């Protein structure tokens, strides 16, 4: 079964193969979406992309589309209908009621926000959404070791609890950035200057010091990011309680 869609509609599922028994019936369903798209990069003043920011792509109606960046700050919003869209990211204060949006191409003023216009099935690419002044992308690099000092391959490394390092400052709303260690137990993850994080690694034990296959976690470490961080070492041990983001 291969559907024919109206103009400007598409589906991830192009066809479905089914078997119909004698005198039987089979239900076949396809989900179609409009094929309008907006894409670009979320970058700092130096052009370094920031991943994992939760960008909102909103139309003049009630629809709202959220898309996290992934890979050198790239973001993409698919399945958009014709219309005008405003892109923003939420700036988070420790007091939730003081949160405020920051708009494309780089302003806190809604009046200065630039709307992106889409026609039916149109694609708008290569937008550059600049981070607020004072926020620069930094790289945190290091390695994850097992209890016996051996590198851990495929361990997950997360940055948790983003907070501004300034008492009344703002952090950028994001999903916790995460990555995995390579075949030498090394990792690299992006962060923002002026923000405070808790970094944590998780993995399975392969050492003689812990039962094989046991879930392990490194002690969470607090980081105030100002410059690139290199040669950070995280050592896996018994799983502890969740990170207390209020500390």
N, C-alpha and C positions, 0 to 999 in steps of 0.2 A: 504494500500500500504506500503510494507516494503522493502526498498532497500537493496541490498547486495553490500557493498563497496569493492574496491580493498584492498589488504594488506596495513596496516599502515595508513588507512584513517578512520575517524570517523565522526559522526554528533551528535549534541545535540538532533536533532529530529529523533527518531528511526522509527516512522511510522506516517501515516496520514490516517484517516478514511474519506472517501468521498462517496457521493451518486451520481450515474450516472443515469440520467433520460433516458427513452426510446429513443434510437437513439441519445443520447446526448454525450457530451465529457467533461472531467474535466482535467485541467492542475494540475499536482502535481510536486512540486520542492523541492529538498533537497540540503542543502549546506553542503559539506563535507570538512574537513580539515585534514591535516596530524596530526598524534597523537604524534609527538615528544614533549618533555617537559623538561624545566629546572626550578628548584626551589631551594630556599635557604632562608637565612636570611641576612638582612642588619643591622649590629650591631656595637656598639661602643667598645672600648677597654675593657669595663667591661662586655660585652656580652648582654647589654640591647638593644632590638630591636627598630629601628626607623621606624615609619610608614609614609606613604604618600610620600616617595621619589619617583621621577619619574625615573625609571631605564630604560636604553636603552639596548636592546638585538639586536646586529647587526651581520649580516653575512658578508662574504667576498664579496657578491654581493651588490645589491642596496637595499635590503630589510632591514627594520628597525622596531623593535618591542618595544613598550614602555609599561612598566608595573609598576604600583604603588604598593608599599608595603602596606599591611594591616594586622594588627593583629600580635603584637610582632615582627615586622620587617620582616614578611614572604613575599616573592615575588614568583611569578609563571609566566612563559611564556609558553603558550600552542600553539599547532598547528604549531610546527616548522618542517621545512624540514630537511633532513640530511645535515650536514655541520659543519663548525666551527663558533662559535659565541663569540663575545667579549661583555662583560657587562660593562656599565659605567653609571655614573650619572654626570650631568652638574653642575659645580661649577660656581655660578653667581656673577659677579662683578657689581658694580654700573654703570660702563661703559661696555655696552654689548659686545663691541669688545674684552674685556679682559677675557671673559668667557673661561673656560677650562674644559676638561673632566677629571674625576677621575675614574680609571679602577679597575675591579675585578682582583686580590683579595684584593688590597689596595695600589694603586700606581698612581702617576701622569704621569708616563712614559709609553708611548704606547709600547715601546720595552719590558717592564717588565709585561705588561698585560698578563694574562693567558687565552688562548682561551679554550672554552668548546666545545668538540667534540661530535656530535650526529650522531648515525647511524639511519637507517630507523626505525621510530617508537620507538626510544630509549628514556628513561627517565633518566635524571641526577638529583639527589636530594641532599639535605643537604649541598649546597654550603654555605660558610660563607664569606660574603663581608663586610670588616671592614671599618668603617668610617675613614676619615682622622684624623691624630693626632690632639688633641685639641678639638675635637667635642665629647661631651658626652651627652647621652640622659638624659633629666630631665623630671620630671612630674609636671604639673601644676594642682592643685586641688582646688575646690571651690564650690560655690553654686550660683544659679540664683534665684533672688527674684522678685516678682511682686511689684508694687508701694505701696501696703499695707503691704509689708514684708512677704507675703506668698511665700513658695517655688514654683517654676514653673517646672512642670513635662514635659519632652519632649522638652525642649528648646534646640535650636541648639547653640553650642559654637564653634567659629572658631578662628584660629590663622592666621592673615593676614600680608602681606607685610614683609616677612622675609628679614632681612639685617644683614650683619656682624656688630658686635659692634666695630670692628676695622676700621679705615678710609679707608684702602686699602684692607680690607679682603674680604672673599668670603662666600656666603651662598649656601646651597644645594637646587637645583631646586626641587620643590615639588608642589603638589596640596595642597590648604589650608587644614591643618588638621582640622577635625571636629568631634564632638561627640554630644551626647544628654544627657540631665540631667536625672537622675533616678527618682524613685517615691518620693524621698526626695529633689529633686531639685539640687542634687550634680552632679559634673562632674569631670572627670580626662582626661587629654590630654597630649601627649608627645611633647617635644620641644628639642632644641639643645642648649647646653651651648655656649656662645660666639656669640649668635645671638639675634637680636632685633625683636620683633613682636608687632603687635597691636591685642589685644584680644577683642572679641565682642560676645555678645549673642543675639539671636533673638527668638521671640516666640509670642504667642497670649495672649492677656489680659484675665484674669479671675477675676480681682480685682474689687472692688467698685470704685476705683479711675480712672479707664479707661473704655470706652465702651467694653463690652464683645466681644471677638472674633477679636479685633483690632490688627493689626500687630504692634509689639513693638520691640525695639532694645535698648541694653544698650549702654551708651557712650563708645566709643572705648578707651581702656587704653593701653598705651605703656609699654612693658615689656622688660627689658634687662635680659636675663636668664643666671644665673651663677650657681644656686643651685635649688633643688626642691622647688616649691612654694606651700604653703598650705593655706587653709582658705581664698582664694580670693573670694570676693563677687561682683557679677554683678547685677545691678538693672535695670529692663526693664523700658523704657519710650518711648515717641514718637519717631518715626523713624526719623533719621537725614540723612544728605548726606553721600555719600560714604567716606570711610577712605582715607585720603590724605597720600599716601605712601611716599611722598617726605618730610614730616615733620621730 
